[in-house]
Amino acid sequence: MRPAVARTALSALALGLALGMPITAQASPALDPGYGAGMVLQAGMPVVLSGTTDPGARVTAQLDTISAEAEADAEGRFVLTLPAQPASTTPRVLTLRDARGATILANILIGNVFLCGGQSNMELPVTRALDADTQLARAADDNIRLLMVPKATAPLPQRSLAAPARWQAATRESVAPFSAACFYLAKALRRRDPATPVGLIHANWGGSAARAWLDPEAVGALYGPEARELLALFARDPLAATRAFAPQWLAWWRRENGGREPWRRPDALTWRPIPQFSFWNDWKGTGLDTNPRANVWLRQTLTLTPAQARGDGTLAIGAIDDMDFTFVNGEPVGYTFGWGVERHYRVPARLLRPGRNEILIAANNAWDTGGFNAGPERLFFTAANGEKVPLGADWRYWLSPVQGVPPRAPWDANAGLGVMHNAMIAPLGAMRLAAVAWYQGESDVGQPGYAARLAQLFAGWRRQFGPEVRMLVVQLADFGERRSTPGESDWAELREAQRRAVASDPAAALVSAIDLGEPSDIHPANKNVLGERLAAAFAGRAMPMPLRAVSRGGEIEVAFSGLMGSLTVHSGPYPLGIELCEATPGTCRFVLARAEGQRLVIPVPEGMAPTRVRHAWADAPVVNLYDESGLPIPGFELAITR
């Protein structure tokens, strides 16, 4: 190398190291996307590094003075393990080498690393939380590092993220779009322990169901090998997967619609011209303007020349909000769930014919706006010869009386089986984590089996990120109707499933937000206090949890763990929302209870034989029962023992 060239290369290396950029020479080892310059590696655990290189290549990793090496497998995958390191705010340099070059990652810290996952309440950014301006003005901290994972779904685990992502130090600009609950967790930990850096990974998707975050092993455990096979089929051939899923969807429709089959006999329905090409919420006088949560069939005729009907074509129907099942000449060609997802479906030549072709879309909307989410110019058919045939804006519709939500395919966006794990978690690699902070459940309200799904989520994260990973689960905030009489509550059932999942896992903690919500807003802004509670749970502060309810001498005594000091009742002498229930439904009654030290004592009303005790059993309960540190007693239901 000539001296001038050498000086230039060294200058570039120095600049890259100063900026914390990865420096690569030739074709060199590549770490998985969760790793990067400026990241935080987990302290107190072996440092696990995973990535790719040439098949069979020897890879050496060096972190300052410690090193390790491993051989890549036949697919070029490698995993290296360095000795555990203590927390340190001193920037380190990580170098990986193989026979063809080196990758150098600078400005690496050693501390606690958190994955913050879930749906919109974990996704809610600092800009939408309380006191945003003041908090952003104080956000800068070079010892808090942030990684935002781009949103994407995939039917099978991926090795790459959908878009480039990089670790950044906390600044006003980098913190603004970041998860507020996650960032306030880090700020609270930094106040407690300034010597330990914090790394935060933001992987969230508003409206996502828990099952979208399951790893493949968990999918198989809960939904069987057939579900995994269908996902693999979709990855190879979406049309074949749609046709394999179709019998389940069609059977549901026949059952709910009295046996009618619109895809076979569309002329048996009463069709009307759509009032305008738009969301059906704007179709005045149709009933959809006042109740857009509906199943609506949409119909159009596609006229093809003999040349256009020859060979496979592609049907583009724009974006349908929320879900569509699409037919061509009575045969299924595509299924998608996703509010802004463009639909492009392959149509085999055998389904096409010269002249008139029948296009039917069964659209379902379960929330907010429904129907067409783009202009008519996005709807067209592309023939095998490349010619495009517009579908136009003169569609017809039929409003179905069916009110339910059709079956969801394993690959759909918000509730597909593992589709978010595959695209947003699997690519991160085998890095070690201190904990996962999980705030999700709103999309699973009313669906049984949530505790089992949480257990499988826990297992999947530990398979990838290490068996030591702790789970911090946010119990859902209060949202919905305030009420003054006992009753059943799907939100309370979900909270109870969260509590039971945590109670059965010795390395999990329940962090209740049951007193931080806003009944009229599903996205409460007080993530500041929630972050403090998450930090306290991670730091070892036991969270209040009910243990048992025992009948003694005409009273029920409820014992708790995790209390700091005694039970405390705010704004009055009696805890609110305490119920006793008999064995049969509809027998729950509000009762007056008293707090005695760390016990809740409930006198049994005369003539009642209770079998259960409940607290805060409502969508939006008012709670006033805390411990002396200000942590609320979570919502719960306990069987009474004697």
GUBASE-389851 format. One line per 10 residues: number of its first residue (from 1); for each residue z, y, x of C-alpha. Coordinates in steps of 0.25 Angstrom, whole numbers. Layout:
NUM> Z/Y/X | ...
//
This chain:
1> 0/0/0 | -4/14/6 | 8/23/8 | 3/33/-3 | 2/22/-13 | 15/16/-9 | 22/29/-11 | 16/31/-25 | 20/17/-29 | 34/19/-24
11> 35/33/-31 | 30/26/-44 | 41/15/-42 | 52/26/-40 | 47/34/-52 | 47/21/-60 | 61/17/-56 | 66/31/-59 | 61/31/-73 | 66/17/-75
21> 51/12/-77 | 47/-3/-74 | 39/-4/-62 | 29/-15/-61 | 21/-20/-49 | 9/-29/-52 | 11/-40/-63 | 27/-41/-62 | 38/-47/-71 | 39/-40/-84
31> 53/-40/-91 | 53/-42/-106 | 52/-29/-114 | 67/-27/-117 | 69/-25/-102 | 65/-12/-95 | 68/-1/-85 | 80/7/-90 | 86/-4/-98 | 100/-9/-98
41> 103/-24/-94 | 115/-31/-100 | 127/-30/-92 | 137/-42/-90 | 126/-52/-93 | 116/-59/-85 | 104/-50/-84 | 92/-58/-91 | 78/-53/-88 | 66/-59/-95
51> 51/-56/-94 | 38/-61/-90 | 29/-63/-78 | 19/-73/-73 | 22/-87/-77 | 30/-94/-66 | 33/-82/-58 | 46/-80/-51 | 53/-67/-56 | 64/-60/-48
61> 73/-49/-55 | 82/-40/-47 | 92/-30/-53 | 97/-22/-41 | 103/-33/-32 | 103/-45/-41 | 91/-54/-44 | 86/-66/-50 | 73/-74/-52 | 66/-83/-62
71> 53/-90/-64 | 44/-86/-76 | 40/-97/-85 | 26/-102/-89 | 25/-90/-98 | 30/-80/-88 | 43/-78/-94 | 55/-76/-85 | 70/-74/-87 | 79/-69/-76
81> 94/-68/-76 | 102/-58/-66 | 117/-58/-65 | 125/-50/-75 | 127/-35/-71 | 138/-26/-75 | 135/-13/-83 | 130/-2/-74 | 124/12/-77 | 117/11/-63
91> 102/10/-65 | 97/-4/-59 | 83/-9/-55 | 78/-22/-60 | 66/-28/-53 | 58/-40/-57 | 48/-47/-47 | 38/-58/-47 | 27/-62/-38 | 18/-51/-44
101> 26/-39/-44 | 39/-32/-49 | 45/-25/-61 | 56/-15/-58 | 65/-9/-69 | 74/2/-66 | 85/10/-72 | 92/-2/-78 | 106/-2/-82 | 116/-13/-85
111> 124/-12/-98 | 125/-17/-112 | 112/-19/-120 | 111/-19/-135 | 100/-24/-145 | 101/-15/-157 | 93/-22/-168 | 91/-22/-183 | 85/-14/-194 | 85/1/-197
121> 99/4/-196 | 99/0/-182 | 86/6/-180 | 90/20/-185 | 88/29/-174 | 98/39/-168 | 90/51/-174 | 94/46/-188 | 109/43/-185 | 120/52/-187
131> 122/64/-177 | 108/61/-171 | 106/75/-164 | 120/74/-157 | 119/60/-153 | 105/62/-148 | 109/74/-140 | 120/64/-133 | 111/52/-132 | 107/52/-118
141> 113/41/-110 | 106/34/-98 | 115/22/-100 | 110/19/-114 | 96/13/-113 | 87/11/-125 | 76/1/-129 | 68/3/-142 | 61/-10/-146 | 48/-7/-153
151> 46/-13/-167 | 38/-25/-169 | 37/-39/-175 | 31/-52/-170 | 31/-66/-176 | 34/-72/-162 | 43/-67/-150 | 36/-57/-142 | 37/-54/-127 | 33/-39/-128
161> 38/-28/-137 | 28/-21/-147 | 28/-8/-138 | 34/-4/-125 | 49/-1/-125 | 57/4/-114 | 72/7/-111 | 76/21/-112 | 89/29/-108 | 96/35/-120
171> 91/49/-122 | 89/58/-134 | 75/54/-135 | 77/39/-133 | 89/38/-142 | 83/46/-154 | 75/34/-160 | 85/23/-155 | 94/15/-164 | 106/24/-167
181> 116/13/-169 | 112/7/-156 | 112/20/-148 | 126/23/-154 | 131/9/-150 | 127/13/-135 | 133/27/-136 | 146/21/-140 | 146/10/-129 | 142/20/-119
191> 155/29/-123 | 163/16/-122 | 157/12/-108 | 149/22/-101 | 147/13/-89 | 139/3/-97 | 124/6/-101 | 119/2/-114 | 105/-3/-117 | 100/-3/-132
201> 88/-10/-138 | 83/-5/-151 | 76/-16/-159 | 76/-13/-174 | 67/-12/-186 | 71/-6/-199 | 71/-15/-211 | 70/-28/-202 | 77/-40/-207 | 86/-48/-198
211> 76/-60/-198 | 66/-51/-191 | 75/-51/-178 | 77/-66/-177 | 72/-73/-165 | 63/-85/-167 | 74/-95/-165 | 82/-88/-176 | 70/-88/-185 | 69/-103/-184
221> 83/-105/-186 | 84/-97/-199 | 69/-98/-205 | 64/-111/-199 | 53/-115/-189 | 43/-112/-200 | 46/-98/-199 | 44/-97/-184 | 31/-105/-186 | 26/-95/-196
231> 29/-84/-187 | 21/-91/-175 | 9/-93/-185 | 9/-78/-189 | 9/-75/-174 | -4/-83/-172 | -10/-81/-186 | -5/-71/-196 | -14/-76/-207 | -10/-90/-205
241> 5/-86/-206 | 2/-78/-218 | -4/-90/-225 | 7/-99/-221 | 17/-89/-227 | 9/-87/-239 | 15/-98/-248 | 29/-93/-247 | 24/-79/-251 | 15/-84/-262
251> 26/-94/-268 | 36/-82/-268 | 26/-73/-276 | 22/-84/-286 | 37/-87/-289 | 40/-72/-290 | 28/-69/-298 | 28/-80/-309 | 17/-88/-302 | 7/-77/-301
261> -2/-77/-289 | -9/-63/-287 | -16/-68/-275 | -23/-78/-283 | -25/-71/-296 | -25/-56/-293 | -33/-53/-306 | -21/-58/-314 | -13/-45/-310 | -14/-31/-316
271> -19/-23/-304 | -19/-8/-304 | -25/2/-294 | -15/7/-284 | -12/22/-288 | -14/26/-273 | -15/20/-259 | -1/22/-255 | 13/16/-255 | 15/11/-269
281> 28/20/-270 | 18/31/-273 | 11/24/-285 | 16/32/-296 | 19/25/-309 | 17/11/-304 | 32/8/-303 | 30/6/-288 | 33/21/-286 | 47/18/-291
291> 49/4/-286 | 41/1/-274 | 48/-11/-270 | 38/-21/-276 | 27/-31/-275 | 13/-26/-277 | 0/-33/-276 | -12/-24/-270 | -26/-28/-273 | -40/-24/-267
301> -54/-30/-266 | -61/-31/-253 | -76/-32/-253 | -83/-39/-241 | -97/-41/-237 | -101/-55/-233 | -100/-50/-218 | -86/-44/-220 | -81/-57/-227 | -86/-66/-215
311> -75/-69/-205 | -61/-65/-204 | -57/-51/-208 | -44/-42/-207 | -37/-36/-219 | -30/-23/-216 | -21/-18/-227 | -13/-7/-220 | 2/-7/-221 | 9/-13/-234
321> 23/-9/-237 | 31/-19/-236 | 25/-32/-237 | 11/-38/-240 | 5/-51/-243 | -10/-50/-243 | -21/-59/-249 | -36/-59/-247 | -43/-66/-259 | -30/-73/-263
331> -27/-78/-249 | -15/-73/-240 | -19/-65/-228 | -7/-57/-223 | 8/-54/-225 | 15/-42/-218 | 28/-35/-220 | 29/-22/-214 | 30/-8/-219 | 19/-1/-210
341> 13/-14/-204 | -2/-14/-205 | -8/-27/-211 | -20/-33/-205 | -23/-47/-210 | -34/-57/-206 | -42/-62/-217 | -50/-75/-214 | -64/-76/-218 | -62/-87/-228
351> -54/-78/-237 | -65/-67/-237 | -77/-67/-246 | -89/-57/-248 | -87/-48/-259 | -73/-46/-265 | -60/-50/-258 | -46/-49/-265 | -35/-42/-257 | -21/-43/-262
361> -9/-38/-256 | 5/-42/-261 | 14/-30/-256 | 29/-30/-257 | 38/-18/-254 | 53/-20/-253 | 57/-6/-249 | 53/9/-250 | 37/10/-250 | 27/-1/-253
371> 13/-3/-252 | 2/3/-244 | 7/10/-231 | -6/15/-226 | -19/21/-231 | -31/13/-237 | -38/15/-224 | -29/4/-218 | -33/-6/-228 | -47/-13/-224
381> -53/-27/-221 | -60/-29/-208 | -71/-40/-208 | -74/-49/-197 | -86/-41/-194 | -77/-29/-192 | -81/-21/-204 | -69/-15/-212 | -68/-15/-227 | -58/-4/-232
391> -49/-9/-243 | -48/4/-250 | -37/11/-258 | -41/6/-272 | -31/-6/-272 | -24/-11/-284 | -10/-16/-286 | -1/-25/-295 | 14/-22/-295 | 21/-36/-296
401> 33/-38/-304 | 39/-47/-292 | 50/-39/-286 | 54/-48/-274 | 50/-48/-259 | 40/-59/-255 | 43/-68/-244 | 43/-62/-230 | 34/-68/-219 | 41/-72/-206
411> 33/-62/-199 | 35/-50/-207 | 40/-37/-200 | 53/-34/-206 | 58/-48/-210 | 50/-57/-202 | 57/-68/-194 | 60/-63/-180 | 48/-54/-180 | 56/-42/-174
421> 64/-51/-164 | 50/-56/-159 | 45/-42/-157 | 57/-34/-154 | 68/-43/-148 | 61/-55/-141 | 53/-46/-132 | 66/-40/-126 | 68/-52/-118 | 81/-59/-113
431> 89/-47/-110 | 104/-48/-112 | 111/-39/-122 | 125/-35/-125 | 123/-35/-140 | 114/-34/-152 | 118/-23/-162 | 112/-27/-175 | 110/-18/-188 | 102/-25/-198
441> 104/-31/-212 | 98/-22/-222 | 85/-29/-223 | 93/-43/-225 | 102/-38/-236 | 100/-48/-248 | 95/-59/-239 | 104/-71/-236 | 107/-77/-223 | 109/-64/-214
451> 121/-70/-207 | 112/-81/-202 | 101/-72/-198 | 111/-63/-190 | 116/-76/-183 | 102/-80/-179 | 99/-65/-174 | 112/-66/-166 | 107/-79/-160 | 93/-74/-157
461> 98/-62/-150 | 107/-70/-141 | 96/-80/-138 | 88/-68/-132 | 98/-59/-127 | 109/-68/-122 | 121/-76/-129 | 131/-64/-126 | 124/-54/-135 | 134/-48/-145
471> 130/-45/-160 | 134/-32/-166 | 130/-32/-181 | 131/-20/-190 | 136/-23/-204 | 127/-15/-213 | 131/-1/-218 | 134/2/-232 | 121/6/-240 | 117/5/-254
481> 125/7/-267 | 140/11/-268 | 147/3/-279 | 160/2/-285 | 160/-12/-290 | 160/-25/-282 | 146/-32/-281 | 137/-40/-272 | 130/-33/-261 | 118/-39/-252
491> 122/-28/-242 | 136/-34/-241 | 131/-48/-240 | 123/-44/-228 | 135/-37/-222 | 143/-50/-224 | 132/-58/-217 | 133/-49/-205 | 148/-50/-205 | 147/-65/-205
501> 136/-66/-195 | 145/-58/-185 | 158/-65/-189 | 151/-78/-184 | 147/-73/-171 | 158/-70/-161 | 149/-61/-153 | 145/-52/-165 | 151/-40/-171 | 150/-34/-185
511> 149/-18/-184 | 150/-13/-199 | 142/-1/-203 | 147/-3/-218 | 154/11/-218 | 142/18/-210 | 131/17/-221 | 126/27/-231 | 124/21/-245 | 111/28/-247
521> 105/26/-233 | 102/12/-228 | 102/19/-214 | 115/26/-212 | 115/36/-200 | 129/33/-195 | 125/24/-183 | 134/32/-174 | 147/25/-179 | 139/12/-180
531> 135/13/-165 | 150/15/-162 | 154/2/-170 | 143/-6/-163 | 148/-1/-149 | 163/-5/-153 | 158/-19/-157 | 151/-21/-144 | 162/-16/-136 | 171/-26/-142
541> 178/-19/-153 | 180/-30/-164 | 174/-26/-178 | 182/-28/-191 | 178/-41/-197 | 185/-48/-209 | 190/-62/-205 | 196/-69/-217 | 201/-66/-231 | 214/-74/-235
551> 221/-76/-249 | 236/-74/-248 | 246/-72/-259 | 237/-65/-269 | 230/-56/-258 | 218/-58/-249 | 220/-54/-234 | 207/-51/-226 | 209/-52/-211 | 200/-45/-201
561> 196/-45/-186 | 191/-34/-178 | 200/-23/-184 | 206/-12/-175 | 220/-9/-181 | 222/-11/-196 | 213/-10/-208 | 211/5/-212 | 207/10/-226 | 200/23/-227
571> 201/33/-239 | 211/26/-247 | 221/14/-247 | 212/3/-251 | 200/-3/-244 | 187/-2/-252 | 177/-13/-256 | 187/-25/-255 | 183/-36/-265 | 188/-49/-269
581> 179/-59/-276 | 180/-72/-283 | 171/-84/-281 | 161/-80/-291 | 151/-69/-290 | 154/-55/-297 | 169/-57/-295 | 172/-47/-284 | 182/-36/-286 | 186/-24/-278
591> 201/-25/-274 | 211/-16/-268 | 215/-21/-254 | 224/-16/-243 | 223/-15/-228 | 235/-21/-221 | 233/-21/-206 | 221/-29/-203 | 221/-36/-216 | 215/-33/-229
601> 224/-37/-241 | 218/-39/-255 | 226/-42/-267 | 219/-52/-276 | 218/-46/-290 | 225/-54/-301 | 216/-65/-307 | 206/-65/-295 | 203/-77/-286 | 195/-71/-275
611> 187/-79/-265 | 181/-67/-257 | 184/-54/-252 | 174/-43/-249 | 174/-29/-242 | 163/-19/-244 | 154/-28/-252 | 143/-18/-256 | 130/-12/-251 | 137/1/-248
621> 152/-1/-248 | 162/10/-246 | 172/5/-235 | 185/10/-231 | 191/-1/-223 | 191/0/-208 | 200/-4/-196 | 207/7/-188 | 195/10/-179 | 186/14/-190
631> 178/1/-191 | 175/-3/-205 | 178/-17/-211 | 165/-23/-213 | 160/-28/-227 | 163/-43/-229 | 166/-54/-238 | 176/-65/-235 | 180/-78/-242 | 195/-78/-246
641> 203/-90/-240 | 216/-95/-245
//
